[in-house]
Amino acid sequence: MMPLSLERNIQPDIIYPDSDGQPMAENTLQFKWIILIKENLECLFADDPNVFVAGDLLWYPVKGQPEIRVTPDAMAAFGRPKGYWGSYQQWEEGNIAPQVVVEVLSPGSTATEVNRKLAFYDRYLTSETLEINDPNGQRFQTMIEMRQNLAIATQQAEAERLRAEQERERAEQLRTKLLELGVDPESGSDFDDHSLSQSLRSEHILQDFFRVI
């Protein structure tokens, strides 16, 4: 009897690194604010054993996908015990996402980087308590405020686009009207040798046209 050979479906261990290889801060001012905010969170919830606070800790929200990660400058997770961890693996923490996340901007913070983090938090942060702090005197902004500011900026951009479109339409209407009057829109001169009365008549028509548009 020949031995029965069974293939085993062995899943390789997935590594969740404890470091992203990036420095915690780019300068002493940013470092100061990160430490200050993190330690104040620690003090605020010192008497509550079920509030986990961390700073510069990798957060993995999805099991099996270590590439989906972010490193908040400070964060707090309610309903999780205090402790010392190499990373915050959400599925090991009752699938509880941090409810408070703080990011401190630095001179090297690019719009691309900030937008990438905002998109991440918008998808995986279960609460609205994301705060962005510019250590150069700017106040904190919550996720709600940032969305409101983004909506305002979008509305302003749309209004500017509509204004520019209206200007183009107005210019095209004027060009069409000038052609109807026999005036070259490029040079401003008449195509034909009109009389003075015809020129004055054209001027009155244009004045009426401008009042309409």
C-alpha positions, 0 to 999 in steps of 0.5 A: 500500500502506497503512503498517502501524501497530503499537501499542507496549506501552510500560511507564512507568518505575517510580519507587523513591524514595530517601526516604520523607519521614520523619525518621531519628529523633525525638530525640537519644537515638533518633538516638544508638542508630541511629548506634551500632548501624549503626556497630557493624555496620560495624565488626563486618563491616569485613573482609568485603567481602560484607556490606552494612550500611546505616542509614535506607535504604528497602528494596523487596522486590518489583519493580514495587511501590514501595508495598511498602517499609520503612525499617529503622533499621539492616540488614545483607545477607550475600552483597552487596558493600559500596557506597553506594545510594539504596535497597535494591532486592532484585531488583537484589541477587540477590533477597537480603533483609537478614538483620539488621534493627534498629528503634529505638523512639521516644516517637512509635512507635504500636502500629499502626506497630510492628504494621505493620512486624512484619507486613512483616518477618514476610512479607519477612524471610527470617531471624529476626534482627529486633531491636526496641530501646527506648532507654529501658533496655529490652533487645533483642527478637528476632522469636522473642522477640516471637512468644513474648511475643505467644503468651503474651499471646494465651494470657493473653487467652484464659484471661481470656475463659474465666474471664469466660465461666465467671463468667457461666455460674456467675451464670446457674446461680445465678439459675436456682437462686434462681428454683427456690427462689422467690427473686427474683434481683434483689431477693433477697427471697422471692416468697412468705411462706415459713416460717423452716424453708423459708428455712433449707432454701433456705440449705442448698441454696444452700450445697450448690450453691456447693460443687458449682460 
